[in-house]
């Protein structure tokens, strides 16, 4: 990606900040958005009298995971 190329030309602290945003924070926010959408759809189904269940592992989408140590 071009963002990584630009990040390589900056100092280490900025590089780590950019890498954390692109490779940890944004993917987490996307996964959280998927979970929120599914949860809202499940609420509508339950309000209408239906039942919902999630596949194994789907609960992990809403769990926060600490970033790797290499990110500042």
MMTF fields as JSON, N, C-alpha, C and O atoms, coordinates in Angstrom:
{
  "mmtfVersion": "1.0.0",
  "mmtfProducer": "UNKNOWN",
  "numBonds": 287,
  "numAtoms": 288,
  "numGroups": 72,
  "numChains": 1,
  "numModels": 1,
  "chainsPerModel": [1],
  "groupsPerChain": [72],
  "chainIdList": ["A"],
  "bondAtomList": [4, 2, 8, 6, 12, 10, 16, 14, 20, 18, 24, 22, 28, 26, 32, 30, 36, 34, 40, 38, 44, 42, 48, 46, 52, 50, 56, 54, 60, 58, 64, 62, 68, 66, 72, 70, 76, 74, 80, 78, 84, 82, 88, 86, 92, 90, 96, 94, 100, 98, 104, 102, 108, 106, 112, 110, 116, 114, 120, 118, 124, 122, 128, 126, 132, 130, 136, 134, 140, 138, 144, 142, 148, 146, 152, 150, 156, 154, 160, 158, 164, 162, 168, 166, 172, 170, 176, 174, 180, 178, 184, 182, 188, 186, 192, 190, 196, 194, 200, 198, 204, 202, 208, 206, 212, 210, 216, 214, 220, 218, 224, 222, 228, 226, 232, 230, 236, 234, 240, 238, 244, 242, 248, 246, 252, 250, 256, 254, 260, 258, 264, 262, 268, 266, 272, 270, 276, 274, 280, 278, 284, 282],
  "bondOrderList": [1, 1, 1, 1, 1, 1, 1, 1, 1, 1, 1, 1, 1, 1, 1, 1, 1, 1, 1, 1, 1, 1, 1, 1, 1, 1, 1, 1, 1, 1, 1, 1, 1, 1, 1, 1, 1, 1, 1, 1, 1, 1, 1, 1, 1, 1, 1, 1, 1, 1, 1, 1, 1, 1, 1, 1, 1, 1, 1, 1, 1, 1, 1, 1, 1, 1, 1, 1, 1, 1, 1],
  "groupList": [{"groupName": "UNK", "atomNameList": ["N", "CA", "C", "O"], "elementList": ["N", "C", "C", "O"], "formalChargeList": [0, 0, 0, 0], "bondAtomList": [1, 0, 2, 1, 3, 2], "bondOrderList": [1, 1, 2], "singleLetterCode": "X", "chemCompType": "L-PEPTIDE LINKING"}],
  "groupTypeList": [0, 0, 0, 0, 0, 0, 0, 0, 0, 0, 0, 0, 0, 0, 0, 0, 0, 0, 0, 0, 0, 0, 0, 0, 0, 0, 0, 0, 0, 0, 0, 0, 0, 0, 0, 0, 0, 0, 0, 0, 0, 0, 0, 0, 0, 0, 0, 0, 0, 0, 0, 0, 0, 0, 0, 0, 0, 0, 0, 0, 0, 0, 0, 0, 0, 0, 0, 0, 0, 0, 0, 0],
  "groupIdList": [1, 2, 3, 4, 5, 6, 7, 8, 9, 10, 11, 12, 13, 14, 15, 16, 17, 18, 19, 20, 21, 22, 23, 24, 25, 26, 27, 28, 29, 30, 31, 32, 33, 34, 35, 36, 37, 38, 39, 40, 41, 42, 43, 44, 45, 46, 47, 48, 49, 50, 51, 52, 53, 54, 55, 56, 57, 58, 59, 60, 61, 62, 63, 64, 65, 66, 67, 68, 69, 70, 71, 72],
  "secStructList": [7, 2, 2, 2, 2, 2, 2, 6, 6, 1, 7, 2, 2, 2, 2, 2, 2, 2, 2, 2, 0, 0, 0, 0, 0, 2, 2, 2, 2, 2, 2, 2, 2, 2, 2, 2, 2, 2, 2, 2, 2, 2, 2, 2, 2, 2, 2, 6, 6, 7, 7, 7, 7, 7, 7, 6, 6, 4, 4, 4, 4, 4, 1, 7, 7, 7, 7, 7, 6, 6, 7, 7],
  "xCoordList": [0.832, 0.0, 0.88, 1.998, 0.377, 1.153, 1.346, 2.334, 0.424, 0.571, 1.8, 2.503, 2.056, 3.239, 4.506, 5.508, 4.459, 5.63, 5.913, 7.072, 4.879, 5.074, 5.557, 6.427, 4.994, 5.379, 6.848, 7.489, 7.387, 8.793, 9.725, 10.892, 9.218, 10.053, 9.947, 10.547, 9.215, 9.054, 9.836, 10.441, 9.814, 10.55, 9.837, 8.695, 10.519, 10.026, 8.693, 7.803, 8.551, 7.318, 6.113, 5.066, 6.249, 5.157, 4.876, 3.72, 5.929, 5.766, 4.937, 3.998, 5.283, 4.551, 3.097, 2.192, 2.879, 1.518, 0.687, -0.467, 1.257, 0.559, 0.284, -0.813, 1.269, 1.086, 0.018, -0.768, -0.009, -1.048, -2.431, -3.356, -2.567, -3.86, -4.305, -5.455, -3.403, -3.762, -3.913, -4.741, -3.132, -3.099, -3.661, -3.731, -4.06, -4.706, -6.025, -7.071, -5.977, -7.167, -8.272, -9.423, -7.937, -8.96, -9.574, -10.798, -8.79, -9.415, -10.311, -11.36, -9.915, -10.755, -12.078, -13.141, -12.011, -13.23, -14.141, -15.364, -13.556, -14.36, -15.04, -16.222, -14.306, -14.888, -15.981, -17.022, -15.752, -16.756, -18.008, -19.123, -17.837, -18.976, -19.786, -21.014, -19.104, -19.798, -20.626, -21.791, -20.02, -20.73, -21.947, -23.032, -21.764, -22.879, -24.031, -25.194, -23.724, -24.757, -25.504, -26.733, -24.763, -25.392, -26.23, -27.32, -25.723, -26.446, -27.745, -28.774, -27.715, -28.924, -29.945, -31.14, -29.481, -30.388, -30.979, -32.161, -30.181, -30.666, -31.721, -32.701, -31.525, -32.521, -33.862, -34.919, -33.808, -35.055, -35.752, -36.978, -34.982, -35.562, -36.177, -37.287, -35.459, -35.985, -37.221, -38.15, -37.241, -38.415, -39.639, -40.771, -39.401, -40.496, -40.873, -41.741, -40.217, -40.55, -39.664, -39.938, -38.62, -37.728, -36.582, -36.49, -35.713, -34.531, -33.304, -33.374, -32.212, -30.948, -29.866, -29.94, -28.875, -27.681, -26.508, -26.668, -25.352, -24.139, -23.27, -23.267, -22.539, -21.59, -20.453, -20.17, -19.807, -18.676, -17.609, -17.26, -17.117, -16.079, -16.586, -15.794, -17.88, -18.408, -18.298, -18.176, -18.339, -18.223, -16.87, -16.74, -15.868, -14.536, -14.51, -13.608, -15.482, -15.509, -15.691, -15.189, -16.403, -16.646, -15.603, -15.605, -14.721, -13.698, -12.523, -11.993, -12.122, -10.964, -9.7, -9.575, -8.78, -7.494, -6.411, -6.355, -5.566, -4.475, -3.576, -3.331, -3.081, -2.188, -0.864, -0.467, -0.18, 1.138, 2.099, 1.921, 3.097, 4.046, 4.818, 5.311, 4.937, 5.731, 5.061, 5.717, 3.746, 3.049, 3.18, 2.959, 3.531, 3.734, 2.411, 2.368],
  "yCoordList": [-1.177, 0.0, 1.245, 1.228, 2.291, 3.519, 4.118, 4.817, 3.863, 4.416, 3.841, 4.552, 2.554, 1.947, 2.543, 2.719, 2.847, 3.448, 4.821, 5.166, 5.6, 6.917, 6.748, 7.489, 5.776, 5.556, 5.192, 5.517, 4.527, 4.135, 5.343, 5.249, 6.469, 7.657, 8.576, 9.65, 8.187, 9.004, 8.372, 7.311, 9.032, 8.482, 7.247, 6.962, 6.529, 5.248, 5.392, 4.557, 6.421, 6.607, 6.808, 6.197, 7.642, 7.839, 6.555, 6.221, 5.843, 4.577, 3.602, 2.994, 3.451, 2.538, 2.983, 2.15, 4.283, 4.805, 4.491, 4.076, 4.685, 4.401, 2.905, 2.509, 2.076, 0.624, 0.129, -0.758, 0.706, 0.303, 0.659, -0.15, 1.849, 2.28, 1.385, 0.95, 1.114, 0.361, -1.136, -1.779, -1.7, -3.152, -3.683, -4.897, -2.794, -3.257, -2.533, -3.17, -1.207, -0.453, -0.534, -0.814, -0.295, -0.354, -1.747, -1.847, -2.825, -4.148, -4.44, -5.065, -3.997, -4.198, -3.446, -3.987, -2.207, -1.421, -2.058, -2.034, -2.623, -3.297, -4.534, -4.767, -5.322, -6.51, -6.109, -6.762, -5.059, -4.579, -4.112, -4.33, -3.475, -3.054, -4.24, -4.181, -5.318, -6.536, -7.086, -7.441, -7.157, -7.676, -6.809, -7.329, -5.487, -4.587, -4.753, -4.716, -4.935, -5.143, -6.446, -6.484, -7.512, -8.798, -8.742, -9.31, -8.065, -7.955, -7.177, -7.559, -6.098, -5.324, -6.156, -6.103, -6.917, -7.785, -8.85, -9.174, -9.397, -10.387, -9.806, -10.476, -8.563, -7.902, -7.775, -8.02, -7.393, -7.269, -8.619, -8.696, -9.672, -11.01, -11.431, -11.962, -11.195, -11.569, -10.753, -11.279, -9.476, -8.637, -9.155, -8.991, -9.785, -10.331, -11.743, -12.376, -12.238, -13.555, -14.681, -15.846, -14.366, -15.399, -15.702, -15.132, -16.602, -16.977, -16.775, -16.875, -16.496, -16.348, -17.136, -17.378, -17.53, -18.148, -17.79, -17.567, -17.74, -17.392, -18.621, -19.522, -18.639, -19.723, -19.635, -18.557, -20.753, -20.718, -19.724, -19.687, -18.95, -17.986, -16.588, -15.646, -16.424, -15.1, -14.153, -12.941, -14.693, -13.864, -13.15, -12.1, -13.719, -13.123, -11.789, -10.983, -11.538, -10.274, -9.085, -7.996, -9.284, -8.158, -8.011, -7.014, -8.973, -8.921, -8.056, -8.218, -7.139, -6.302, -7.116, -7.827, -7.01, -7.691, -6.615, -5.709, -6.739, -5.756, -5.833, -6.924, -4.693, -4.721, -5.384, -5.413, -5.916, -6.516, -5.496, -4.289, -5.983, -5.092, -4.191, -3.144, -4.566, -3.725, -2.391, -1.449, -2.301, -1.044, -0.176, -0.641, 1.055, 1.993, 2.372, 3.153],
  "zCoordList": [0.0, 0.0, 0.0, 0.514, -0.565, -0.623, 0.754, 0.984, 1.685, 3.032, 3.73, 4.448, 3.515, 4.102, 3.498, 4.192, 2.227, 1.58, 2.176, 2.408, 2.423, 3.037, 4.471, 4.929, 5.176, 6.571, 6.687, 7.687, 5.684, 5.741, 5.675, 6.056, 5.198, 5.069, 6.288, 6.294, 7.291, 8.485, 9.641, 9.487, 10.785, 11.936, 12.495, 12.134, 13.369, 13.896, 14.639, 14.474, 15.438, 16.212, 15.288, 15.501, 14.281, 13.32, 12.548, 12.288, 12.186, 11.471, 12.298, 11.785, 13.583, 14.457, 14.638, 14.69, 14.733, 14.867, 13.625, 13.739, 12.457, 11.2, 11.07, 10.678, 11.395, 11.294, 12.266, 11.933, 13.471, 14.425, 13.885, 13.955, 13.357, 12.82, 11.66, 11.617, 10.729, 9.526, 9.765, 9.12, 10.677, 10.807, 12.122, 12.315, 13.024, 14.255, 14.497, 14.624, 14.559, 14.925, 13.865, 14.198, 12.605, 11.551, 11.408, 11.321, 11.378, 11.308, 12.516, 12.362, 13.715, 14.891, 14.743, 15.048, 14.277, 14.089, 13.043, 13.185, 12.003, 10.986, 11.567, 11.314, 12.34, 12.963, 13.947, 14.02, 14.688, 15.638, 14.894, 15.368, 13.74, 12.929, 12.429, 12.384, 12.052, 11.617, 12.774, 12.595, 13.964, 15.13, 15.452, 15.714, 15.432, 15.761, 14.778, 15.18, 13.496, 12.489, 12.738, 12.676, 13.018, 13.306, 14.575, 14.634, 15.576, 16.829, 16.647, 17.207, 15.879, 15.611, 14.833, 15.124, 13.853, 13.093, 14.005, 13.886, 14.909, 15.856, 16.783, 17.11, 17.207, 18.059, 17.331, 17.914, 16.06, 15.285, 15.157, 15.24, 14.958, 14.839, 16.171, 16.204, 17.268, 18.578, 18.941, 19.553, 18.569, 18.824, 18.072, 18.526, 16.917, 16.122, 16.57, 15.969, 17.633, 18.16, 17.672, 17.959, 16.949, 16.426, 17.375, 18.462, 16.953, 17.727, 16.845, 15.62, 17.479, 16.751, 17.455, 18.66, 16.705, 17.271, 16.37, 15.169, 16.964, 16.231, 16.064, 16.902, 14.977, 14.731, 15.747, 16.27, 16.025, 16.956, 16.478, 15.298, 17.386, 17.047, 16.761, 16.74, 16.542, 16.23, 17.425, 17.247, 18.624, 19.83, 19.874, 20.502, 19.209, 19.208, 18.478, 18.708, 17.602, 16.873, 17.807, 17.53, 18.907, 19.797, 20.888, 21.609, 21.024, 22.069, 21.636, 20.537, 22.504, 22.205, 22.426, 23.423, 21.505, 21.608, 21.677, 20.846, 22.675, 22.792, 21.566, 21.051, 21.091, 19.95, 20.296, 21.461, 19.292, 19.541, 20.138, 19.974, 20.816, 21.511, 20.559, 20.98, 19.286, 18.403, 18.118, 17.672, 18.374, 18.154, 19.403, 20.522, 19.202, 20.314, 20.919, 21.87]
}
